[in-house]
């Protein structure tokens, strides 16, 4: 009989999940899985509503990445009405995506991941945010909180508010920004460049060289393909081709946004409300893919801003050659991306030219369906809507990066558990290592569980003790 170690709930992630590690009679790891037990029905909520409401409605899916859902839905409306936003409108959308990425990545690094990264020398029960703030001291803690707030202020300047912004619509944006407003955006972006550079330096000094037990090679184990959006050979948050890499980091193919949904295969498990997605390869094979910061770093030939390119080269010099793997690589990749996003926001603000019209008049009639793909902080995000002749939504499909990453998360959980046992760790240490591995993906469990399918599976979660006592996770 398999013995289970259960983490209920997994902490320092967005949403509610339960992690299970299965040990065989010899004490070896037989399997691992992350069950997502919350249910949110956003795709059903969209049905019957006017399609132009989708950007505003779907931004409510998540409080951590609302701008990503907002812009993805707006891109789907662009496609549905067959209208092209002006360059200035596209730049405002990209600016908002940059602000969102900075806010999300730095929140994850300091509040969710850093207790793991700096806390390896602490007892497991002390690896939490309050212990971390004691270690950092009040002045540094205050600086981090204030600086992170600049990204929220930047998003508020662009979208009307820092959470659930309301600026993107079919064919463009709701309003132009004045010169004075762009000066404010530019000042905020400049402060964020400084904070992102500080964060990279802090990571290298306090984490990589800080005597922590997590080395750059550990907590890897994922043997997945990688998928990212590139403009040419550099990552882009809102426009480009989708680039598929094999587990060895070699480019397999490039394809357009329109092929993404057709290539994804969804599977259901009775123990989770989240769907599991696999990509159909060029030969028809089913591929486990990973999206997000590590996929973007592995796919990129270069970064389109100078400081981010310098940080990227330094990262490769330490962790390379590509493909990079492991927990440290994911965290380092987020900080490189935060620097890129801050630099790019500064460029966009400096070069901004207000459009004559924020958004064009929409043509009569509806083509019937539209899709939009963006690079959300956690990876590729897909929105697709179909409408009737009255413009009401008849079908909605939202595929989130956490759902796509499910297979990779399971692989890394298993590898982390094996590593903990190899180091002679007890079950508490095993659980801590598994949680660290899960958090390295920055999963958004609320985003992943927006769907209800019929017949619906009810998931019953009953906690098993950390001593391996028998619990249940049943689908019925």
N, C-alpha and C positions, 0 to 999 in steps of 0.2 A: 504493500500500500504506500502511496506517495504521501509524504508529510509536507505541510504547507507553512510558509511564513507569509503572514498577511499584514499589509500596511493599510490601515483604514482610519482616516483618509490619508492619501498622499498630500503632504503639506507643501506650502510655498509654490503652488501652481494656481492658475486661474480656473476655477471650477472644482468639481468634486470627482475624485477617482479613487479606486482601490487597486493596489498592486499585489500580485500573488507570485510567489516563487515556490516551485515544487521541487522537493528533494526526494531522491530515491532511498532505498534501504541502506545503501552505502554512504549516504550523506552527500552524494553528488547532485548537481543541478540537473533536473530533468526537464524543466520548462519554466517560462515566466510570461506573465501577461498583465496588461493594464486594463481594468474594467471601468468603464465610464457609466455611472449609474444615474446621472441626472438627465432630465428630458426637457427639451425646449423645442417647440414646433414652429420655427420661423417660416419654413417653406410653406406649410399649410396656412399660416397667418397671411401670407402674401396673396393667396388665391382670392379672386373676386375683387381685388382692389385696383384702382387706377394705376397703370404701370408707371406713371410719372412720380408716384409716391415711393417707389422702391429705394432710391438713394437715401431718402430721409428715414424710411422705416428700417431698412436693413442695417443702418449704422447703429441701431439699438441692439444688434446681436451681441455686441461685445463692448465693454468699457475700456479695454486695453488697446484695441485696434479699430475704433469706429471709422476713422478716415479711410482705411483700406477698404472696408465694406462699402462706404459711401462712394468712393471713386470707382470701384469695380462695378457697382450698380449703374453709375452714370455712364461708364463706358459701354455697358450693355444697352443703355438707351440710345447712345450715339449710333450704335450698330443697328438697333431696331428701326430708328428713323432715318438711317443712312445719312447722317450729318457729321461733318468734321469740325471739331472745336478749333478756334483760332490758335496760333502759336502762344499768344498771351494767356488764353484760358488753359491750355495744356500746361503751361509753366506754373500757373497757380495751383492746379491739381498736383503737379509734381512737388511743389513746395510743401503742400499739406502732407503729402506722403513722406517727405523728408522729415518734417516735424514729428509725425507719428512714429517713424522708425526710431528717431533719437529718443523720444520719450519712452517707448516700449523697451528698447535695448538697454538703456541705462537704468530703468526701473528694475528690469530683470537682473542685471549684473549686480547692482548694489543691494537690493532688497531681497531677492530670491536666491541668487547663486552665491554671493560672497560669503554668507555664513558657512557654506560648504567649503569654499576655496580657502578661506582663512581659518576655518574651524577644525581642520584636520588634526591639529594639536590639542583640541579641546575634547572633553568627554562628549559623547554623542548627545546627551540631553541638553548640553549647553550650546549646541549649534543652532542658534536662532538669532533673530534680528536684534533683540535687546542686548544680548551678549556682544554682538558685533559692534553696536553703537558705543558700548563701554570701551571696547578695544580701540575704536577710532577716535573717541573723544568728542566733546560737544562742538568744538569749532569746525572740525572736518565734517561731522555729521550735518551741521547746519549748512555748510557750503554745498554739500552734495544735494540736500533737499532744495535749496534755493536754486541751484543751477539746473536741476531737473525741471523745476517749475518754468524755466525759460521756454522749454519746448511746448508746454501747455499754453503759455502766453502767445507763442508764435502761431499755434493752431487756432487759438481764439481770434487772433488778428485776421486770419485768413477765412475761417469758417464760421465766425459769429460766436462760437463757444468752444472750450477746450475738449469737451466730451460730446459725442454725437453732433458733429458739425453739420451745417446746412448751407452749403455753398455751391455744390456741383449739381448740374441738371443736364438734360439732354442737349447736346451741342455746345456746352460751354460751362459757364459759371453764372451765379446769380447777380454779381455786381463786379465792377472794377475797383481797384484800390488806388487811393490818392497817393501823391508823391510823399506826403507826410507819413502815411501809413506804411509805405515801403521803406522809408527811413527807419521806422520803428522795427520792421521785420529784419532789416539789414543789421541793426544793432543787436537784436536778439540772436541772430544767426552767428554774428561774430563772437558773442559770449559763448555760444554752444560749441564753436570750433575750439575755443580755449578749454572748455570743460572736457570735450572729447579727447583732446591731447593730454590733459591731466589724467584722465581715466586710463588711457593706454600706459602712461608712465607709472601710475599706481599699480596697475595689473602686473607690469614687469617687475617692479620693485617688491611689492608685498605678496604677490602670488607666485610668480615664476621663481623668484629668487628669495622667497620668504621662508624657506625651510619647511614648506607644507609637503605632506606625503604624496599628494596627487602629482605625479610627474606628467609631462606632456604626452607620454605614450599610453597612459592608463585609461581605463574605462572606454576603450574603443570597442571593437568587435563587430561593428556593423559592416556587412558585405552587401551593400545596396548600390543600385544605380543612383545617379544624381540628376536633378532636373532644375533648370534655372532659366530666367529670362535675360537675354543679352541683347544689347544694341551694338552690332558689330561683334567685338570681343570683350566688351565691358558691361558690367551689370547695369540695368536700368529698372526703375521702380514701376514705370507705367507703360512702356512701349518696347517692342523688340520681338525677337524670335525665341522660341523655347528650345533649349539646347540640352540634349540627353547625353550623359557620360556613363560609361560602364564602370563597374567597381574598381577597375584599375586606373580610372581617371581619363580614359581615352574617349574622345568625342565620337558618338555613334551616329547621330543625325541631328538635324534641325527641322523644326516644323512650326507652323503658325498657330495662333491662338485658337482658330476655328477647329483644329484637330484635337484639342486637348480633351474635351469631354468624350469624343468618340473613341479615344485611345484608353480611357480609364475604365476599369472594371471594378464594380462595387461588390463586396461580399459582406454578409451579416454573420455575427456570432451571437449565440443565445445569451451570453453573459455580459453584453455591453450594448448601450444605446448608440454608440458611434459606429459608422460604417467604416469598413476597411477597403482601401483603394489600391489597385495594382495597375501598372501601365502596360498596355499591349506593345511589345517590342516590334521592330521592323519585320521580324520573321514570324510574328504571331504569338511569341512566347509571353508568359505572364512575368512581369518584372516588379520586384519590390523597389520603390524609388524613395529617395530622400529629397525634400525641398527645404529651403531656409538658408540661413547664413553660411553654413558649411558648404552646401551645394553651390551657392553663388561664388564663394571663394574658390572652390575647386574648378568651376566652369570659367572663371574670369582669366583672361590673358593679362589684363591690366585694369586699373581703376582710373576713372576719368578726371580725378582731382589730384593735385600734386602731393599733399600730405598723406592722403589715403594710399596713394601708390607707394610712397616711402614706407608706410606702416605695413602694407601688404608684402613688400619685398623683405622687410625685416622678419615678418612672420614666417615666410617661406624659408628664409635662411636658418631659422631655428627648428621648424617643424617639418620642412620639406624633405624630399620632393613630394609633389602632389600625386595622388589624392591625399589630402589631410584627413585624419580620423581622430576620434576621441573627444573626451569632454573638454579638455583645455583648448583644443582647436575650435570648438564651437563658441566658447566664450571669447576667445581672442578674435574670431571672425566678427562677432557682434560689435566689438569695440572698433575694429577697422571700419565696419559699415557705419557706425555712428559718426565717426570722423568724416567719412565720405559724405554722408547726408548733410552734416553741418556745413561742410565746404560747398556742396552743391546748392544748398539753400542760400548761402551767401552770394554765390554767382547769380542765381535766378533773381534774387532781390535787387542786386546791383544793376542787372541788365533789363529790368522790367520796363516794358512799354505798354501802357493801358490800351486795350482794344477799343475800337470805335463802338462796338456792340458786344456786351458780355456773352450773349448767346444768340444764335440766329433764330428767326421764325421757323417753326417746324412745318414741314410739308404736310399736306392733307393725306389722310389714310395711314395705315400701319402695315409695314411689311410682314408682321406676324411674329418674329422672334429676333432676339438680339443677345449677344454675349459680350462679356468683358473679363479680362484677366489682368491682374496686377501682382506685383511682388509685395505682399504684406510683410510685416516684420518677421513672421514665422515661416514664410514661404509663399508659393504660388496660391492665389485665391481666385476662384472661378465663380462668376454669376451668369446665369442664363434665364431669360424670361420669354414666355410665349403669351400672346394676347388674342382676344377675339376682336371683332370689328368695332366694338365699343371702346376698345383700349383697356379692357379689364384683364388682369393676369389670369391665364388658364393653366399655366404650368410654371414652376420656379425650381431652379436647381442651383444650389450653392455648395461648392466643394471647397473645403477649408484645408489649409496646410497640415493641421494636426491630424485630420482624418487620413491624409495621404501618408503621413509619417508613422502611422500605427505599426507597420511591419518593422520599420527600423527601430522604433522604441522598444519593441519586444526583444529584438536581437541584442540591443545594448543592455537592457535589463538583465538578460541571461548572462552576458559577458561580465557585467559588474558583480553579479552574485558569484560567479566562478572565481573572479579575482579575489573577492573578500574571503572565500573559503580557502583559496590558495595561500593567503596571508595568515591563515589561522584565526580568522575573525569569528566571533560568536554571532548569534542571530541578530542581535541589536546592531552590530557593525555591518552585517550583511544588509540589513534593512536600510541603514544609512547610505551605504554605497549604491544600492538600487535607487533610492530616492534621488541621490546626486545625479545618477545617469539619466533618470526621467527628466529632472529639471534642466539638464543641459539642452533639451529640445525646446524649452520654454513652452510647453504644450498649453493650448487654450481649450480646455475641455468643454466650456460652454459653447464655443464656436463649433466644436466637432459634433455636438448632439442637438443640432437644430432640426432634425428630421424625424418624422414618424412614417413608417411604412406599414402596410397592411398585408398579412396579419401582424399585429403588433406583439412584440415579446415583452412580457413584464419581467423585470430583473429584480431578484430578491437578494439583498446583500446582508450577510450575517458575519459579524467579525469573529475571526479565529484568533486565539491568543498568540502572542509573540513566542511562546514556548512551543509552538507547533501543534497546539491542540486542534482538534478537528472542527472546522467551521464549514459553512456551505456557501456556495455561490451558484444558485440554480437559475435556469431559464425554465419558465413554465407557461 
